Amino acid sequence: MNIAEIIAWKRDGGDLSARQIAWVVDKFARGEIADAQMSALAMAIFFQDMTIEETIELTSSMLHSGRPLTWPESDRPKVDKHSTGGIGDKISLPLAPIWAALGIDVPMISGRGLGPTGGTLDKLESIPGFQVNLSREAMVKVVQEVGCVIVSASADFAPADKKLYALRDVTGTVASIPLITASILSKKLSEGLDALVMDIKWGSGAFMKQRAKALELAHRIVAVARHLGTPTRAILTDMNQPIGRMIGNACEVQESLEILEGGGPADTRELTMVLATHGLLSVGLESQWGAAWRLVQSVLDNGTAREKFAAMVQAQGGDLKQFRRTFERRPWLSERTGWIQRFDCEKFGYAIIEMGGGRKQAIDQLDYRCGIELLVEVGSHIERGQPLLNILDHPQPSPRVWEILEQAICVSEEPPLVSSGDAPWMLVEQNEIE
């Protein structure tokens, strides 16, 4: 085969055969296709899209470019959740130990911050000593002993995806539905799952700004996962308002601990329980929504989910006793009276980056402690001089931080029009393998 001919064929709108896709992925993973050529193919896919059959073959080939996990025989199902990322999204932290406390094994491979959205691994690394780089053997051991683990992907998990993603990130081809689908599922299905729960974000605080595109991605992921043998549920989450009050690394861990201790913001707790309940239903641990919901509620109320989180942290080298749960607060006051009309949530993420809590370059060292605590929400009526938010553990924010925050919160003289339609999250589609 000839890579130049394959690029030209896709560029001109042709469908790639399974044989062509498998050949390209194999040669690229081996370093026998140049980055420039793979970038050109990614751009052709970006503009010409892929059929569902092409996407299935791309996902499968990328999945098998590495070594998927295999598990010793066990009566505990393997379930994971993946979120496409959003401002304030810390749901993985309480969700994994909830499932572990209910008899589900959770081998969660997570990532670092991408642009303004924070990363689960960065948040966990704010706990002193926490190790996210575990070998396959160590990862399996933690799951067997604790029931859940949250780690970064090792080099032999879908290596073709790791190489391709690095190219997409610098060539403007990240926002391609088939490439996103293959990237997510090649990593997640490497975990040897019995079921997957997807949280697809949309809105100003998410990667996908338009609901229609998020819906398209949800349907594509569910269809591909089904064909490859993994029952998958997808929900759509409105991210035009951050999840919870806290935005940052250590402060989001603190908010997650509040959820595990029976408290926390209502929206964060509810979304965690929604996803946890879908996980129970996906593997048949319960057949009715109400019964599954009550099980999730029970492990939050009786502390067993909190104990699982502490056990996971300890097994991964972390020390929760050394994690400082209090923060110094610097309020930011409103300069006018009115209504919170909307948030440009992405700007909160950029403010965190400006304070040092996110990366401008891959080599940047993070200030895990800095963060933002939101004190208002869309629809709140505010008075001049009222605190809108607190800056956490950052004594002297730069003028640029304040400038970004000014852009993040829109205040008007009139209350916003509030829709009585969709809930902040909704089930898009699910599948069951016959």
N, C-alpha and C positions, 0 to 999 in steps of 0.2 A: 504493500500500500504506500501511498504518497501523501504526506501530511498537507502539502500545498494544495493538492487536488481536493482533499477533504475540506479544507478551509474554504476554497472557492465554491464547492458544492453547497455548503451550508450558507455561505454569504449570499448565494443566489436563490436561497429559499428551499433547497432540497432537504429531504429527511435523511438523517444518517441511519445506516443499518446497525443492528446489534454488533455485528462483526467489526464495523468501522469504529464504533464507540469503544468497544473492549480493547481494540488495538491501540487507539490513541491514549487511553487511560494507562494501559500497561507501559507503553513506551515513554510516556511523560513521567510516570512514577520512577522509571529506571534512569531518567535523565537523558533519554535518547531523542526527545523532542525539545527544541529550544524554547525558552521562556517567551521569546518574541512570537513564535508560531502559536503557542498555546494561548497567548494573549489575544492574537488575531482570531483564533477560533472562539474564544469567550466573547469577543465583541460581535462576531457573526451570530452567535447564539442569542446575545443580548437583543439584537435588532430583529432576528428572524424567529425567535422563540423555539420551543421544542414541542413535539407531540408528547402525549402521555407515555407512549411506548418508548420514545427516545429518553424521556426523563427516568423511566424505570430502569432502562439499561445503563444510563449514566450513573444512577445511584448505586446499582448493584456492582458495577465495575469499580467504582470508587470505594465501596464498602469492602470488596475483596482485594483491593490493592494492599491491604494490611491483614492483620490476624484478628478476627472477631473473637471476643471472649467466649469460652466454653465453661460451663459450670458443673460442679459435682451434683449428683442427684439430690434433690431437695424438694420438700412439699411447699416451700415458700416461693410464691411467684416473684418474678423480676419485673419491676415497673419503674419507669422514669418519666420525668416531665421536662419539656423544653419550652422556654420562653424566647420569643424573638427580641426581647429586650425593651425596657422602658424606664423612664425616670422614676426612681424610688422603688423599683421592682426588686424586692428582697424575698419573694415568695419561696424560692428553693430552700432557704435556710430553715424555716419551720416545717415545710412540707415533707422533706426527706425523713426527718425523725418521726413525724406523725405516721407515715406509712410503715416505717420500721417497727413502731410500737404496735401496729395492727397486723403484723405477720407478713409484711411485704419486704423483699430485699430491694434496695435502691442503689444501683451502681452508677452514680451520677457523674458524668463527664461534663464539666462546665468550662466557661471561658473567662477572659479578662474583659475590662471595659473596652467598648468599641465606640469611638467618638464620644458624644456626650452621655451615652448610657453607661452606667456602672456595670462592673463585672462581678459575678458571684465569687470568683477566686480572690479578687482584690479585697472584697468585704471580709472573707474568712481570714485572710492574712493580716487583718487588723487585730486578730486574737494572737497574743504572744506565742510564738513557737509553732503555730499551725502550719503543717506541711501539705502542699497540694500536689507535689511531684512525687507520686508513689509508683513503684514498679507494678506490673500486672499482678505479680504474686502477692504483694502487700495490699493492693486494692481488693483482691479476692478475699484475703484474710480478714480485713476490716469488715467487709460485708458479712462474712460468715460469723464473726464474733459479735458485731454490733447490729447489723441489719441495714446500715447505710454508710455511704462514703461519698465525698464530693472532691473530685480531683481534676487535674488538667489531663488532656489527652497525651498519652505517651507516643513516641515516634512511630510505633507500629499499629496505631489505630488510624485507619483510612489515610495513609500518608499522601495519597494523590490529592485528597481534599486540602490538606495543609499547604501543599505547594500551589494548588490552583487558587486557594483563597488569598494567598500572599500576592498573587498577580492581580486578582480581581480588585483588591483593595487599592491598588495604585493605577488601575487602568479604567476606572469608572464603570465597572461591570458588576458591582456588588448587587444592584437592584434588579436582578434577573430572576423571575419566578422559578424556572427549571434549575438554575445554578444554585439558588437558595435551597430549594427542595433537596437536591442531591447532596449539598454540603451538610445540612442538618441531619438528614436521615443516614448518610454514610457513617457519621460519627455515632449517632444514637443507636442505630441497629447493630453497631459493633459491640454493644454492651450485652448482647444475648438476651434481649427483653422478651417478656410474655405480653406486654402491652405498653403503649406510650400515650401520654397525655400532652397535648400541645396547647400552649397559651399564645395566641397570635395577637400581637398588639397593633393598634392603629391610633393615629392622632398626633398632636403636636409633640408629645413626649415619647414617641416611638419612631422606629426606623421607617415603617410604612405610614405615610401621612394620610392616605385615602383609605376609607373603609372597604371600598370595592376591591382594591388591590390586596388588602389583607384577607378578604374573603376568598379571592382567587387563590392565594397562597395556601390557605387552609384546606380548600378542596383538593388542590394538587398534592399536598403532603399526605392527606388521608388516603387518596387513591393510590399513590405510590407505595405507601407503607402497607396498605391492604394487599396489594399484589405481591409484595415481598414477604408476606406472612405474619405481620405484626398488627394486631388489633389496635386501632388508634382513634382517639377522640380529640377534637379540636374545639376550643372555645375562642371567641373573639373578645378582646378586652379593650375598652375605650380608655385611651391614655391622654385625653385632653386635660386631665388633671392627674398629678402624681399619685402613686399608690402610697397611702399612709402620710405621715407628717415629715418623716426624716429622709434626707437626700445626702448621701455620702457613704463612707465605708464603715467606720466604727459605729456611727449613729444608726445605721440600718441594721447592724448586728444587734445593737441594743433594742431596737424596735422589734426585731424577730424574737428576742428573748422575752419581751413583754407578751407577744402572741403565745409563746409556749408556756407562759406562766398564767394564762387565763385572761390577759388584758389586751392592750394594744388598740390601735385605731380600728374602728368597726369595718371599714372597707378592706383593710389588709387581712383582718381575721376572716371575713366572709369569703374573699377570693381564695385564701388558703384552704378553707373548708370546702369550697366548691371543687377545686382541683383535686383535693384529697378524696372527696366522695366519688368523683369520676374514676379515680384510680381503683377504688374498691369495687365499683360496678364493672370495670373493664375486665377484671380477672375473676369475677364471680364470687368474691368473698361475701358480697351481699347482692341481692337481686332488686331491692327496693330502695329508692332514693332516701326516704325518711329513716329507714333502719341504718343505712350506711352513714348518713349525716350524724346520727346519734352516736355511732361508734367513734367517729372523728371527734365529736364533742367530748366524749368520755376521756380520751387520752390527753386532750388538752386540759380538762378539768382536774384529772387525778394526778397529773404531773409525770406520767410515764413518757410522753413525747419529749418533755424537757430533759428527762434522764437520758433518753436516747441521744439527744443533741450533745449533752455533756460527755457521754461515752464516746461518741464519734470524734469530738474535739480532742479528747485525751488519746484516743487511738491514733490520731493523726499528728500527735506531738504538741497539741495546743494546751494552754493553761488558762482556763476561764477565770480562775481566781485572780490572775494578773490582768484580766481585762477590765479596764476602768470604765464604769457605766455612767459616770456623771460628766457633764460637759460645761465649760464656761460659755455663757451666752451673751451675745452682743445684739441688741434689738435694732431692727430697721423700721423706722416710723413712717407712716403714711403722711404725705404732704397735702392731702386733700380729703374731703368727705365725698362719699359716693358708694358705688357698688363694684364688687369684683366682677368684671364682665367676662374675662377669660384669662387663661394662662398661656403663655408660649413656653411650654414645659421644657423644651429642649434647652432654653436659655439657662434654666437652673443647672443643668448638667455642665454647660460651658462655664458658669460661675464657679462650680466645684473644680473644674480643670484649672481655671485661673488662680484659684487658691492653692493649688498643688495636690488636690485630691484625685485628679485624673491626669492622663498622659497627653502631652503634646507630641512627644516622640516615644518610640517603643522602649528606649533605655531610661526614661524618666523614673526617678524614685518617688514614691507617693508619700504624701502626708495623710496617713490614715485617719487622723483625728478630726480634721476640718470637715464641716458639713453645714447643712441648712435645715432648720426646723420651721416648717410652714405653720402659721398660726391662723390662716384664713383659707377659705375655699371659694370656688366659683359660686356666685350668688350671695356671698357675705356682704352685709352693709357695714361700712367702716367709717370712722370719724377721723378727721385730721389729727395727727399725733398718736394714733393707735398703732401698736406694733403689728406689722404684717408678717414678719418672720424674724427668727434669730439666726445670726451667724454663730456657728459652734466652733470653739477651740481655735479661733483664728483672730488674734487680737487687733490686727490692723489691716483690714482688706484694702486692696489698692483701689484707686478711682475706677479702674476698668471693671472691677467686680461690681461696684455700685451701678455703673453704666449698664452692664449686662442685666442686672436685676431690675432696673427701671424698664427694660424691654420685656421682661418676663411676665410682669403683672399689668394687666390693662384695667384701669379704673374708669368708670363712666358715671354720669349723673343719673342714668336709668338702670333699673335692674335688668339682668340678662333674660332673654327668652329661654325658659327651661322646658325641654321636651319631656313629655310624659310617655314617650314610646319605649325604646329599648332600654333594658337594664345596662349597667356598665359592662357586664359580660354576658355572653349568650353562647349556648352550644350551637356550633355550626353544623357538624356532621360527625357521625361515628360509624365504625364498621365492626363487624364480627366475622371472624373466619369460620366458615362452615366446617 
